[in-house]
Amino acid sequence: MTTRQDFHFFHRLRVRWAEVDLQRVVFNGNYLLYFDVAFTEFWRATGLPDPIAQQAEGNELFVRKASIEYHGSATFDDELDIGVRCAKLGRSSMTIDIAIFRNDTMLISGEVVYVYANASEKKSETIPEAWRVAIERLSTPA
């Protein structure tokens, strides 16, 4: 079972009114948006090239797979901590674990698999070594 202690990087997000449904809980599809927001901040913290710079260099990260498991529900105005870490770093892909916590309670867990690829040919390429170092540094709990 994943716990807060498994993550070194967190992004805090407050649930907005527009993100809840008639049941007054976060609409299920919004959790993927939360994943994306947290991964963007994780990436920013690595200091690696942002998506615009990657595109200019001719390589990009593409989502290959995303999965979500619902353990509980977030509600309007909850402050959520979204943990992000790289669980697996392959030759051209990375599996990112994400978990959403309200205090110490895990509400949502999931993973997103990204593939590093040539942007025009859509063919995978080897993840640069400098990227590996930065990603692993930010993924290791203190």
N, C-alpha and C positions, 0 to 999 in steps of 0.2 A: 504494500500500500504506500502510495506517495504521500510525503509530508512536506511541510514548509521547509524543513531542514535540508531537503534534497535540492533546494534551489539557492543560487547565489544572487541571481538577478530578479528583481521584481519591478513591475510597473503598477502604480496605483491608479484606479479609475473609479469614479463615482457614477452609479447608475442614474441615467437621466430619465425623465418622465416619458419621452418619446420611445424609449427602449423596452417599456413594459407592455404587456398585452391586457386583455380584459380580465385575466385572472390575477392581475397585479404583480406578475413575476416577469422577469426578463424573457422576451420572446426568444425561443430556442435558436433561431438563425442569427441573432445578434451575438451569440457567443463566438462565432467564427470571426465576426468583426472585432471583438475583443482580442481574439488570438492575434489577428493581423496587427492591431494597434500595438500590442505588447511586443510582438516580434520586431516591428519597426523600431521601437525604442531599444530593444535588445541590440539590434543591428547598429543603431546609432552609437550605443555605448561601446561597441567593439572598435569604433574608429575606422572601420573598413568603408570602401566606396559605397555611396548611397545608390539607389536604383538608377538615378539619372546618370551618375558617373559610370556605373556598370554598363549602361546602354551605350554611352559614348565610346567605351572601350570594346564594345562588341560582344560582351558576355552578360548574362543575366541569370537570376535565380527564378526558376519556374516551380510552381506548386504541382506536385505529382499526386499527392494524397493528403486528405485531411480527415480526421476522425474525432468524435466527441463522445464522452460518456458523461451522463447527467447523474450526479449524486445528490443534488439539492438545488434549490432555487434562490436566485438573487432577486431582491425587490427594489422598488424605487428608493433612491437616496442611499442605498448600501454603498459603503466604501469597500472596494474589492482590491486585493493584491493578486496580481497575475504573475506567476512564476514562469520563467522561460529558461530552458537549458538545452544544450545539444546532447542528445542521448547516444547518437551514433554518427560518426563521420566517416563516410565511405570515400571511394575514389572520386566520385562526381556528385554524390548526394549526401544530404544530412537529414537526420531525423531529429526534429525539435519536439521536446516534451513541453507541454504547457499545462498549468494547473491554476485554477481560479479559487482563491480563498476569501472567505469572510472571517476575519480574525484567524483562528487556527483551524476552522472547519473548511475542508475542501468541498466545493460545490460542483466543480466541473474539472474533468481531466481530458487530455487529448494529445494528439500528435499531428504534426504537419511534416510531410516529407518534401524537401526542396531539392531540385536538381540544378546544378551549375552547368550552363550550356552556352554554346555559340548562339547569339540572339537571332542571327539571320538564317542559319541552317537548322536551328532547333535540335542540335546534336550535343550530347553531353561532352563535357571536357573535365579535365582533372582540376579539382579545387586547389588554388594556389597555396603554397606552404604558409605564407604570411597570414592568410585567412584562417588556416587551421590553428595556428598559434593563438590568434585573437579570439576565435570562437571557443577553443578549449579553456582559455584563461577565464572567460566570462561564465563558463558553464560549470566550473569546479566550485563546490561549496567551500566557504572559508573554514 
